[in-house]
């Protein structure tokens, strides 16, 4: 949730937030076990952190406009309301950048009442009549002040054509160059806020050619105009051209170009270079400068760089305000550092800066993305306690959380409360509900909601179509997905990486890996860059079952060739005349999915060929500089668990060590039994995983443990799950009376059962009494084809039966094994029980063997 500061009023007072009376312990709803963090380091300009920001799309960046000035209220007849699209405020997310409710800077208005009368006439008459209105009032209008007022108020209502006509009229009648320059700067700024950058460029060049545009203010206005629409390259060209006109950039110019680069997605390292140039020129930064730099960090989640900047402000004696804190918090939340974010928010009142709705929305969004929904909901309760009203972003975030949790009644209650507050459902609201219903498999609700959305004149956006297509595809409703795709194309939208990734994921989950790779090839030919999510889906699909498609040779990607029976179904699915090649390919894919759903046979894929495919994809990621993440690692480990043999799995990991020896070296070392030598390296990896959200961390531990258990390295698997328990990867997994396994994989759960039973074995032999009732929870398999027949439950049941453990399935709970304390105590006291519980590795290496010597790694072309 972005919190980009509106620079036009950065010095506005924040005292109005003092009306929220904070209790001494106003964060009491939060957990108290936050880690201590070192103070942020001083920001080093000579050694900036080089992590790049993700490039912002032009359409998204257009939303980053400055705050709308309130219309003046001196006239008796009310002005028409401000256009809702003013300043590009086209998305709900933009509300978080508006900082609504803060005190406005006073506007030094020197316009006359005549200007207000002219404005009324201009607004209520057509464009063609504007010239005559201006002519009739020409002698009464008081120079550039009145005209600037007209330009601004027309722009506030998106009447840019009338504003341009008024500007041209005023410039022709104004003889003073300075005043003409002021009018040009105002006109450029207005067009920039409205996203009309080409018109703004035209006004700028006309002003330059006619001799009144060579001012730093005109250049600054055009730089900001390009920045708001995400054209940072154009903004930099304007900035570089200043020297050709003998102009020296000042603080306003540097702030504008830094802000423009941030909004355009320029990498942080390049923005810092501009900052360094600013310092070398003797221009000292102010709060606006640092807030803009923090905004660059927030867009890329560069929380460490943001921490350095935050400290640097103190070192330079620059005060931090609510916008500084909100933007800093946004960077920290996007970096997944929610405990640190909590500490920063908790210190704000002591600095006499009080969290506002933007602060809370940012924190709630961060908790939600980290999967910490309880913390997010607690913050909403805190907002109500403090009397902080929710805005559209807050409502949509809260609704999204309830939808993700499957609590749809509460989500709909939020919708009603939102509408009662005067806010209609928007596209973000509908997208959240569609995604929530889709994850729960409520396809009728998805269909009804999608229809309702269009009936309410809320236009679906690219994310809407991607979500619905993804939901239908994963639900096997391929004809419906194809219909939605056709509607998507009729709407004039172009597929992006999100939509392609959704289609590729659907293909992979249906075992059509060759088609997924073919679509990946098509995607890159269309100029759409895949991301790590795209590749993760394909890697995870390899080896998912023995019936995956035969894919491509190690050297490249082959086109999918459907057999005659599949082709017949495909042809039946294509209606009307052919569209372009991309559309035709996707329609064919839906047809192929329908064919597979109808029972078409899939082709076998050998284990070694799968390994070569994974290595080929991994090398492609390396070539495109797409950095694998922990999800990639988990997918690789899952593929190893499905390998035909230990040799295949070890070969895959050994080859991947060529790309990343730290990550894959740990997995390989544990698999080969080099536990003592590799465990220190593993600890470092576990430290990094701990910084990630709980679902990602648990997926990592589950995948690693599954692989080790599958290949007989059961002692190693046990050490990994105990490490996960120690690091609280799974919440409340272990007590003296209960073991909760429902968030664990099969291998992790079985390793944990052994560990828990060994623990209570020690309790018994130390002379302590066990609780009267002992329970092992596995969940009841609500996503299984047969309720109560989940794979985890069956694996744990087989393990307990094999050991002769006296646990029985509870009659009232299909996912719970129970026994009594005395019965388990008697079993644990039997002579052979401990030997059953102690786990061993099938493979171990001599203690004096160095891990670095386990293989002669050579870089090779894959």
N, C-alpha and C positions, 0 to 999 in steps of 0.2 A: 504494500500500500504506500504509494509514493507520497511524499510530503514536501514537494519542491516549494521553496519559499517564493512568494510573489515579491519581486525586488522593488516594485514601485512603492511599497510602503513598509520597508523592512524596519524602519525606525519607529513604527507605530507602537504606542504603549500597550502593554498587556495587562494593565491593572484590573481590567474588568473581570478577569478570571478569579480575582480575590473573593468574589461573592460566593464561591464554593468553599464552605467551611470544612477544611480537612481535619478529621480527627487525628490524634497523635499516631494511631496505629491504623491508618486508613488503608493499608494493604493487607489487612488481617485475613482476607479470604485466600491469600496465596500461600503456597508451600514455603516453608522456612529453610529448606535444605539447599539453598542456592550456594554455588561454589564461590569462593573468594577469587576475585580477578585482580591481577596487578594493575596499577594505574596505567592509563594509556601512555605509550611512549611518545616522546617528542617527534613531531613530523620532520623528517629529513628531506629537504628539497633536493639534495644532491643524490640521495638514494631512495627514490620513491618506490613504493610497491608497484610492480609492473602489471598486475592482473588486469586484463582488459574488461571493459564493460560490454554487455551485449548491445549490439547495434539496434537502435530503436527504429521501428517502421515509421514512415512519414505520417501515416494516418493516426498512429498512436501519439506521435510526438506533437501533432497539431493541437492536442488537448492541453499542452502545457503552457497556457497563456496566462497573462497577468490578471490581477483582480479587476473586476468591473467597478468603475466609480459609480456611486449612487446618483440617480438623477436629482437635479436640484428641485426644490419644492416651493419656490417662491411664487409660482404662477397659480392662478385660481383654477384654471382648467387642467386636470391631470394629464400628464403625458401618457401615451401608449406604453405598455409595459415593455421592459427590456426583452429583446429576442433571446430565447433560451439557448440558442446556438452561438451566442456572442462569445468571442474569444475561443472559439473551438471547443466549447464545453459540451462535447458530444457523448461523453461516457460518464457513467456514474463514478468511476474511479477518480475523475477529475475533481469531484467535490472535495476530496481529501486535500487537494492543493489550494483550495480557495480560502481556507481558514475563516469560514463564515463566523460572524458574531464578534469579530475583533473590532476594536475601535478604528474608525477610518481616519486617515489623515485629513485635516481640514483643507479644503480646496480654496485657494485665494481667487475668488471669482470677481472679475472686473467687467463682465459683460453687462449690457443694459437690458432693460425690460423689453426694448424693441426686438432684441435678438430672440427672446423667448416667444414673442408674438410671431416672428418669422418662422421659428421652429414649428410652432403649431400649424401654421399654414403649409409649410413644407411637408409635414407628416400626413396631413389630410388631403393633399393634392397629388396628382400624378407627376411623374418625372418631367413630362413635357411642359408642365406649367411652372416649374421651379424658376426658370430664367426670368420670367416676367415678375414673379414675386420678389426676387432679389433686386431687379431693376427698380421696382416701385419703392423699395425700402432702402435703396443704396445710400441716399443722402442722410438717412437717420441712423444707419449702422455705424458703430464706433470702431472702425478699423479692425486690426487683426484679433483683438480680444473677442469681439462679437463673432467673427467668422470661426475662430478656433472653437468657441463654444458650440456653434452650429455643427462643425465637423465632428466634434466629440459626441454630441448627443445623437446625431444621425448614425454615427458608427455604432453607438451603444445599442441601436435597434436594428443593426445589420442593413441599414439603408445606404450601402456603400456607393451605389450609383448616384444617389442624390448628393452624398458627401463629396464625390469627385467633381460633380457639376458645380457645387458650391465652392470647392477649392479652386477650380479653374477660373470661376468668376472673380473670386477674391484676389488671386494672384495677378490677374490682368489689371485690376484697379489699384493694387498696392504698388507704390513706387520705391519704397525703401527696401533694400536688399535684405537687411536684417529681419524685417517683418515677413518678407516672402519666405526666408529660410525657416522661420518659426512655423509658418503655415505648412510648408513642405514636410518638416519633421513630424508635425501632428498628423498629417495625412498618411505618411508612411507608417507611423505607429498604428494608426487605426486599421489600415489595410492588413498590416502584419497580424494584429490580434484576430482579425477575421479570417486569416489563412489565405488572403489574396496576395500571395508573395510576388507574382508576376506583375500585378498592377502596382504594388509597392515599388518594385524595381523600376517600372516605367516612370513613376513620379520622381524617383531619385535621379535617374539619368537625365530627365528633362530639367530638373533643378540644377544639376551639374552643368549641363550644356548652356543654360541660360544665366549662369553666374551666381545663383543664390543658394546652391546646394553644397558648397564646399565648406561644411562645418562638421565638427566632431559629433554634433547632435544628430545630423542627418545620417551620417555613417553609422552611428550607434543605433538609430531607429531601424535601419535596413538590416544590420547584423542581428538585432533582436527579432525582426520579422522572419528572417531565414531560420533562426534558431527555434522559434516557436513551431515551425512546420517541419523541423527535423533536418533541414538542409545545412548541416554544419560545414560541408565543403564550400558551399556558396558563401556562407558567413565568413569563412577564413579568407576567401578570395577578396571579399570587400575589405576585410581587415588589412590584408597585405597591400591592397591598392592605395591605402591612405598615404603612404610615403610618396607615392607618385604625385600627390597633390600638395605635398609639403606640410601635411598635418601630422602632429605627434600624438599618438594615442594617450589618452588620460585614463583616470580611474574608471570613469563611466564606460569607456570603450572596452577596456580590459574585462570589466565585469560582464559586459554584454557578450563578448566573444567567448569567455569561459562558460557562461550560462548556455550559449548556443551550442558549443561543442558537447556539453553534457547532455543536452536534450537531443542532439543528433547522434548520440551513441559513440562518440569518439572515445578511444581507450584512455584510461586514466593517466597513463604515462605521458601521452601527447598533451593532455590538458595541463599537467604539471610543467611541461616544457614551456607552455605559454605563460604560466605563473612565474617561472624562473625569469623569462624574458621581461616580464613586468617589473620584477624586483631589480633586475640589472638596469632598467631604464629609470630607476629612482622613484617609481610609483609604488606607494605603500598600500597594501591591501586593507580592506575594511571588513565589516561583518558580512556585507553582501558578497564579497569575494569568497570568503570561507563558506558561507552557506551554499554558494554555487558549487564549490569544490566538493562539499559534503553531498550535494545532490548527485554529482557524478558517481561518487562512491555508492550511494543508495541504489542507483539504477543497476549496478553490478554486484551488489551485496559485498562490497569490499570493506568489511567491518574493521579490519586492522588499520587500513589506510585512513578510514574515517576517525578511528580512535586517535591516531597521530595528529590529524588536523584539529580535532577537538581540543587536544592538549596544547597545540601550537597557538590557538587563539588566546589561551590564558597567558602563555609566554609572551605574546605580543601585546597583552593588555587590552584585548578586544573582548567586549562583553558578549556573552552568549544569551540569546533570547529564546522564546518559545519555538520559533521557526528553526533555530539551530538545533535545539533538542529534538524536535520532531523529525528533522531530516537525519540526524545522527541515529536516532532510534530506528528509523526505517532501514538504514544500512545494516545496523546490527541485527535486526529481525530477519532481513533477507539473507544475512550470513548464517542464520540458524542459531545465533547465540542468545537464546531467550533468557537464560539466567542472568547474563550480563545486561541485557535490555531491561530486565526487572530492576536491577540495581540502579541503573541510570535513571529510570522513571522514579524510583523511590527517593532519589536525592534531589529531585527537582524542587519540591516545596521548600527545602532548606535553602535553596538559592533564590527564593522568592519568585520562582517561575512555576506556575501551576499547570499540571496536565489539562489539556482541553480535549474536545471531541476527536481532534485529529490524532492526538497522542494515544488515546485509548483505542481508536480504530486501527492504528498502526500496530499496537501491541496485540490486540485481539486477532488481527489477521496473521501476525507472526506465530502466535500460539496455535492457531488453526492449521497453518501450513506445517507446523511441527507435530501435528497430531495430538496436541495437548488441549483437548476440547474442554476439559473441566476448568483449566486455568482461564481459557478464553471466556467461558460462561461466567466464571467468578468475576472477571473484569467488567462484564456487562452489568452484573448486579451492583458492582461498586459504582459504576456510572450512574445508575438509578439512585443509589444512596446519596451521591454527591449532587444530584439534581442536574447532571449534565445531559442535555437533550441529545437524542440520537439523530444523526443526519442520514442521508440516503446510503452512503457507504457503510455506515454502522449497521443499518437495518439489513442491507444485503449480505454483509458479512455474517451477522447473526443467523439470518435465514439459511445461508450456505452451510453453516455448522450444523444446524438442526437437520438439514437435508442429508448431509453426509452421514449423520448418525442414524438416519432412517426415522427420525421423530417428526413425521410430516404434519401431524396435527399442530404441533408447536410452531413449525415453519409457516403453516398457513395462518396461525394466530399472529405471527409477526407481520405477514402480508397485510392482514386486516388492520393491525395497529399502524402500520406504515401508511396505508391508504387513509385511515382516520386522521393522520397527521397532515394530510394534504399532498402526499407523495404517491403518484401512481406507480404501479409496477413498470419497470423498464426492462430492457433486454438483459441486464445483469441479473435481475430478479428471476426472470424466466430461465436463464441459463443455469442458475444454481438449482432451481427446482427440477429442471430436465435432467441434469447430471445426477441429482440425488435419487430421483425415481428410477433412472436408468440403472444405477448401481444396485438397486434393490430388485431389479428385474420386473418392475411395474410398467410393462409396455403399454397397456391400455391408458394409464395415466399420462405417460409420455406423449402418446398420440393425441389425447384430449387437450393436454396443455399446449402442445405445439399448434393445434388448431385455434385454441383460445387466444394465444399470443397474436396470431395474424388477424383474428376477428377484432381484437382490441387495437389494431393499427400499430402494433409494436413490431417494427421490421426486424426479422432475424438477421443476425450478423454472421460473420464467418465462424465464430466460436459456436454459435447456435447450431449451424448446419453440421459442423464437425462433431459436436456432442451427440446430436440425434443420429447421424450416420454411424458413429461409433457404438451407440447403444443398440441400434437395430442389428448391426453387424455381429456384435458379440452375443446378441440374443438369437442369432440364426434367422432373423427376419430380413433376408437379403433382398426380396422384392421391394419391401418397404424402404430399405436403405437406398436402393437404386432409384426409387421415385423421389426421395428427398434429394439425392444427388442431382437429378435432372432439374428439380425446382431450384436448387442452388445455382446451377448454370444459367437458368432463365433469369435469375435475379442479377446476373451480370457480375457475379463474384468470381474470383480466381482462387483455385486451391492453394493453400500454403502448407508449411511444414507440419502444422498441427493436423490438418485433414489427411495429408499423405501418411503421417505416422499412425493415425487412427486406422486407416485402411490396411496398412502394412501389419499392424498389430492384429487386426481381425483375421487376415490371411494366415499369419503365423499361428494363432490360437486354433485355427482349423487345420493345421498341418500342411498348408499350401505354401511351403517355404520358397519354392522356386518362383511362384507367382509374386511373392513378397519381394524377392531379390530383383525380379524383373521390373516391378513397380518402382523400386528404389532407383534402378537405372534410369527409368523414365523420368523420375522426379528430378534427378540431377541434370538430365538433358533439358528440362524445362527451366533450369536456372535456379531451382529451389534447393538450398543447402540442407542436407539432412542434419539432424542433431543427435546427441547421444541417446535420446529416447528411441529414435528410429532404429539405431543399430542394436540397442539393448533388446528390442522385440525380436529381431532376427536371430541374435545369438541365443536367446532363451529358447527359441523354437527348435534349434538343432538338437536332435536326440530326444525331443520331448516324448516321442513314441517311435516304435519301430516302423511306423507307416508314414513317416514324413516323406515328402517328395524328394526325389533325386534332384539335386540342385545344380551347381555349376562346378566346372573344373577349377583347379587351384589358380589357374591363370586369369580367370575372368568370369563374367556373368553371362549366362545363356538366356535366350528368350524362351518363354514357356510355350510348349507346343501341345495343345490339347488334343486328346484322341477324338475319334469321330463321334462317339456318343456324347462326350462333353460339348463338342462343337455344336451339336444339334440343340442342346439346351441353351447354349450361349446365343445362338441365332434367334431362338424363340424369345429371349429376354430383350432383344434389341428392337425397339419400335421406332417407326418414323424414319426419316432420312438420317444419314450418318452425320455426326458432328465432327469436331476436330479429333486429331489422333489421341490426344490426352483423354478426352471424354470417352472415346470409343474404348480405350484400354480399360478404364475404370468400370464402364458398363460391362465389358467382357468379364472382368474380375468378379463382379456380383453374379454374373451368370455362372461362372465356374464354382463360386461358393454354393449357389443353389444346386448345381450338379452334384457337388460333393455331399451336400445335405441329403440329396436324394439317393445316396448310396454308391456313388461312383468309387471305384477302387483307387487307392493311392499307391504310390510306388515305394518300394523299400529303399532305404539309404544306408549304406554301410557305415560302420563306426569310424573307420579311418577317413572316409570321404567327408564325414561331418567335421572331423577335426581339421582337415585341410580347409574346409569352408569357413570355420570359425577363425582360423589363422588368417585367411584371406581377408575377411571382413575386418579383423583387428588391424591388419596392416593398412587397409583403406582408411580406417579412422585415424591412424597415425599419419598418413599422407595428408589428410584434410585438417590435421591439427585439432581433431575433435577428441578431447581428453576423456578417456573412460572414467566412470565414477564407481561408487561402491555397488550400484545396481548392476553395472557391467560385470564387476567381480563376482557378485552373487549369481548372475546368469551363467558365467563361465563355470563356477563351482557346481551349479545344478547340471550343466552339460556333462561335467566330469562324472557326476553321480550316475548319469545314465549311459556312460561309456560301456562298451561291451566287455572291457577287461581293464585290469589295473595298469597294464602297459600302455593302453590308449590314453588313460587319464593322466598318467605321469608324463607321457610324451607331450600332451597338450600343455600342461603346466610348465614343463621344461622349456618348450618353445616360447611361451608367453613371458618367461623370465627375460628374454631378450629385449622385451619392450619395457618391463617394469619389474626389476628383480626384488624390490622391497615388498611389493604386494604379492606377486605371484610366487616369489621365492619363499615366503612364509607358508603358503598353501602347499607348495611342492615339498618343502622341508618337513612339514608335519606329516604329509602323506608318505614320505619315504622313511619316516621314523627318526629323523634328526631332531628330536624334540628338545633336548638340552641345549644344543647349539643354536637353535632357531628361536627359542622362546623369548629371548631379549628383544629380537627383531619383531616378534609377534606383539609384544607389549606396546611397542611404538605404534604399530598398526591399530591395535585395540584403542589406544589413546585417541587416534584420529576418528575412529568410528564413533566413539563416545560423544563427539561433538555434533553428530548428526541427529536427525529426528528419530524418535523411538521406533517407528515402523521400518525405517531404512536400516537401523542398527540391528534390529531383531532379524530382519531378512538376511543380513550378512552372517550373523552367528548361526542361523538355521542352515544356510547353504553350506558353510564351512563344516559344520558338525555332520550334516547329512553325508557329505562326501567322505569324510574320515570314517564314519560308521559303516558306510556302504562297502568300503574296501578293507574292513577289518581293523582299522586303527582306532579301536574303541576306547582305549585309555586316553589317546589324544583327543578324541571327541569329548570325553568326560572333562578333561582339563579346560577345553574351550567353553563348554556350557557353564562350568563353575566360575570361569572368568566372567562370562556374561551375567551370571547371577550376582557376582561381587560388584559388578559395575551397574547393576540395576537396569539391565537391558529389558528384562521382563519384570513388570511391577508385581509385587506381592506374590511371587511364584512359590514361595516356600515358607511353611510354618511347621510347628511340631505336629500338627494334626492334619494338615492339608497340603497337597502338592497340586498346583494349578498349571496344567500343560497346554491349555487351549490356544495359546499364541505361539506354540513351538512346532517345529517340523517333526517328522517321524524320528529321524536320527537324534535330534536334540532332546526330544521327549524321552526316548529310551535311555540315553546317557544320563539324563536327569533323574529318572526313576532309580537307577543304580545308585546314584549319589545320595539321594534322599533316604533310601533304605539303609545304606551304609551309615548315614548320620543317626538314624533312630536305632540302628544296631549298637552304635557306640553309647547312645543314651541308655539302652537296656543294660549293657554290661558295666556301665558306671553306677548301676543300682537305682536308676530313676524309673518312675512308672510312666508308661505311655498314656496319652489321652484315651478316654473311653471309646471314641469313634475316630477312625482314620479314613481319610478320603483322598482319592486321586481323580482329578477332574481333567477330562479330555475334550469336553464339548460334545454335542450330540449330532454333529455332522449336518447342520441345517442346509449346507450347499450340496450335499450328496444326493444321488439319485434316489436313494432309499433313506428316509429320515432315521437317524440313529445308527447309520451304518457308515460313519465317517472313517476315512483311512487311518487317521490318528488313533481313533478308538480301537480299531482292529489291531493296529500294531502294538499298542500298549497291552491289550488283552492277550495277544500271543506271547508277549514278553513275560507277563505275570504268570501265565499258564506254564510256560516253559521252565520258569524257576520254581514252580510249585508255591508261589506266594498266595496266601489265603485271602485274596480279595475277590469280591463278587460284584457283578453289575447291579447297581441300585435299582429297585423295582420302580421307583417313582422318577428316576432320572437316567435316561439312556446314555448319558455321557459322564457318569460318575461311578467309580469303583470304590467300594467301602469294605471295611473290616473293623473288628473291635480290637482294642488295645491288648487284652489278654491273649487273643488268638494270634495276633502278629508277634507278640513277645515270645510265645511258645515256639513259633516257627523260627524266629531269629536265634533262639537258643539252641536249635538243632546244630549238630556238629558240622554239617557240610554247607550250611547257609552262607557263611561269610565268603567261602570260595566261589559261590555262585555270584555274589555281588561284586567282587573285585574284578575289574576289567583289565584286559591286556591288549597290546598291539600285536598284530600279525607280523609286523616288520619292525625291527629296531636296528640301529646302527651302533657300532662301537663308540664308546664315549670319547675316545681320543681322535675320532675322525672329524676333521674340520668341515663345516658346512660348505665352505667356499670350494672344497675339493670334490664335491659330490658329482660333478659332471664337467666335462670339458666343453663349455659353452662357446659356440662360434656363431657370429652373425651370418645369417644366410638370407637369400632372397626367397620369399614365400611364393 
